[in-house]
Amino acid sequence: MCKTACAFLLLFCGWITTTAQIKRFSMQYNFNVPVTPHLGQNVFKTNGGYLLAGYTSNTVTGVDKGIGIIATDNDGNVVWQKQTASAQGYQYSNNTANQAFIQLQNKDLLFTGQHELGIDYSKACMARVSHLTGDTLWTRMYSQPGDSTYLLCSTELSDSSIISFGFRYYLNTVANVNYTKPFMLKVDKYGNYKWHKYINGIWTNSIFFMYQKVIRLNDNDFVVVGTRQNPYS
């Protein structure tokens, strides 16, 4: 039996001087087919309306773990909707999802995460999505030979370049032990690689650095928060 999951958008108005709140609208969205969207994670204000952004699993349209965008007007009515699959046929994912999407200075959206290539093997990726049409403007992948790489959160700098935080993952299949190195990555506004720096220069045994959010204080200083996760504890 097919299940239909929907994204929700609610807008409330309120006043500081009173506890009264007025619900202006309550809307429910899907892509008009049996679909499992994850669109409630991120919402942005733009061009007289809202953008709901996430990634979708949709076996009917063939867009499996693709990027999904729904644009609405100020009253929550759908203006357009777009599902985009990876051109390479990979699946988009993000291990934390708290900052899987951010809105850039020109209102476009940036997806930060990874392409799932197989069990325990991923390539870090970014994708820039037009806020006007939902089209993916570019997708870039970043990896080290033989290892998985994960990106979890990003921030945009004043020159439109991007800083992301994530970790590099290596699985010792003989000992069945994983090792990671957290790192930060810089790319230009087109996603072209500039540099990466390891935050901890040594391999860490069975520790995942699950960054949740990065705040840019200025172009050289950042606050990054998340969890230090031991999957075996």
DAMO-V959850 format. One record per backbone hydrogen bond with DSSP energy under -1.0 kcal/mol. CO is the residue of the C=O (numbers start at 0). NH is the residue of the N-H. Records with the same first field share a line. If there is no record, write none. Layout:
# DAMO-V959850
CO->NH, NH
This chain:
# DAMO-V959850
6->28
8->26
10->23, 24
12->21
14->17
21->12
24->10
26->8
28->6
34->4
35->56
41->52
43->50
45->48
48->45
49->71
50->43
51->69
53->67
54->37
55->64, 65
56->35
61->63
64->91
65->55
66->83
67->53
68->81
69->51
70->78, 79
71->49
72->75
76->72
79->70
81->68
83->66
85->88
90->115
92->113
99->111
101->109
103->106
107->103
108->128
109->101
110->126
112->124
113->92
114->122
117->120
120->116, 117
121->148
122->114
123->141
124->112
125->139
126->110
127->136, 137
128->108
129->133
134->129
137->127
139->125
141->123
143->146
147->168
149->166
152->164
154->162
156->159
160->156
161->186
162->154
163->184
164->151, 152
165->182
166->149
167->180
168->147
169->178
170->172
171->175, 176
176->171
177->205
178->169
179->203
180->167
181->198, 199
182->165
183->196
184->163
185->193, 194
186->161
187->190
191->187
194->185
196->183
203->179
207->209, 228
208->210
209->226
212->224
214->222
220->216, 217
222->214
224->211, 212
226->209
228->207
229->232
